[in-house]
Amino acid sequence: MSPSGAKNDQIIKKDGRVIEALPNAFFKIVLEDNREIMGFLSGKMRMNRITILPGDRVSVEMTPYDEKKGRIVYRLK
């Protein structure tokens, strides 16, 4: 089991586009399948001060337990 507690085979990876920046590093994201979720920055992105703006394409990790929230792990070009 990984240190975060989630098994790697349970993580769902999706790409999407940020449509709105909210307080406390939360973002509203539209996934490629037109679902809208809330996303938050991963710890590494906060530490390295990666800036996310509305319109950016991002890679999101989600769990099968809560498909309305996700963790932003990468900003795509």
Secondary structure as UniProt FT lines:
FT   TURN            3..4
FT   HELIX           8..10
FT   STRAND          12..22
FT   TURN            23..25
FT   STRAND          26..31
FT   TURN            32..33
FT   STRAND          36..41
FT   HELIX           43..47
FT   TURN            48..49
FT   TURN            54..55
FT   STRAND          57..62
FT   TURN            67..68
FT   STRAND          69..75
//
